[in-house]
Amino acid sequence: MKRLLQVLKFVFVGFGNAIIDLGVFNGLYFIAPTHDVKRLVLYNTMAVGAAILNSYIWNSRWTFRRQHRQRGPGALRQRFLFLMQSVVNIVVNDLILGLIAPLIAETQVVDHVIANNIAKLLAMFLSSLTSFLMMKLVVFV
């Protein structure tokens, strides 16, 4: 039961992260529209960074609270490991977005904005799975 509750908390935090991630990504796209994949990846990196900050705050203080070390050498180790998992998350997210968005846009079946968001959602899903496993098995142990 505890594990199910922890997964549900992680999913709840994840929805908040998704709102922040998609909001920042689409906000930047709205301010400065582009078809350039490098700029989309930059927008994505900024959006994921904002979501990661939110994730750390909520997951360390709520989802994994009993496993979170506030002070001492354990806390420094935990923060370092969280930072490393965040870098992996950004890389996975950016790679998927950078590879998938142009492929979907090429089909011309959907609008460029929709293609970007489909790729973004896929990237978010796969990087979230990676993040949960890393937080559960490496960061908050």
N, C-alpha and C positions, 0 to 999 in steps of 0.2 A: 504494500500500500504506500509506503514512504517513497519508493522509486516512482510509482505512478504519479504521486503528488509532485515530486520533483520534476518529472517530465512535463506535467501540465503547467507548472510554474515557468519552466523554460519556454514552453510554447507561448504562454501569455506574454512573457517578456519579448519573445520573438515577434509577436504581432506589433508590439510597440516599436521595436527596432525596424520592422518592415515599413511601418508608417513613416518613420523618420527617414529611412533609406530611400524609399520611393519619393517622399516629399522633397528631399534635398536634390536627388537626381533629376526629377522632373522640373523642380524650380530652377535649377541651373540651366536645364535644356530650354525652358520657357524664356529665360532671360537672354540666353545666347544660343539659339538653335544651330545645330551643326550636323553634317553628315560625316565628319571626320572621326574615324574610330579612335584616334589618339585622344581627341578632346572628350569623347564619350567615356573613355577609360578614366580620364582625369576627373570628370564629373562623378563617375562611379566611385573612384577612390575617396573623394571628399564625402560622398554620401555614406559609404561604408564606414569611414572613419567616425562620422557623427553617430551612426548606429552602434558602433563598437563601444564608444564612450558610454552611451546609454546602457548597453549590454553589461558592461563592467559594473556600473553603479548598481543596477537591479539584480544581476545574477550573484554578485559577491555579497550583497546585503540581504538578499531574499531567497533566491533559488538554492544557492549553495552556502547559505549563511553558516551552518554548523561546520562546514568544511573550510570556511574562509578564515584566514589568520589576519587579524588587524595589525599586529605589531611584531617586531623582532625579525630574526633572520628568515623565518618561515614566510612572513609577509613580503619581504623583498623578493624571495624566490618565487612566490606566487605571482607577484606583479610582473616579474620578468617573464615567467611562463605565459601569463595572460598576454603580454605584449607579443611574444613569439607566436602564439596562436592567432593573434590579431593580424600579424603580418601574413601568415598562411591563409587566413580568411580573405584578406584583401587580394592576394595573388590568385587564389582560386576564383574569387569573384570576378576580378579583372580579366583573367584568361578566358573564362566562359563567356562573359559579355563581349569581349573583343573578338572572339571567334564566332559566336553565334549571331550577334546582331547583324553583321554584314550578310551572312548567309540567309537570314530571314528576310532582310531588306531586298536582297537580290531577286527573290521570288516575285516581288511586286504584287503579291496577293493581299498584303496588308500595308497600311500607311507606315511610313518610316518611324513615327512616334510609337505606334503599336508594336512594330518589330523590335524596337529598342526595349520596350517594356516587357515583352515576352522573354527576350534574352535576359533582361534584368531579373525577372521572377525566377527563371531557371537557375541563374547564377546565385541568387539569394537562397534558394532551396538547397542546392548542393553545398554551398559554403556553410550553411546553417548546420547541416548534418555533420560536416567536418568539425565545426566549432563545438557542437555539443559533445562529440566524442573526445575531443582534445581537452575540454574543460572538465569532463567527468573523469577521464582516465589519467590526465597529466597535471592540469592546473590546480584543481581543488581536491587533491587526494590527501 
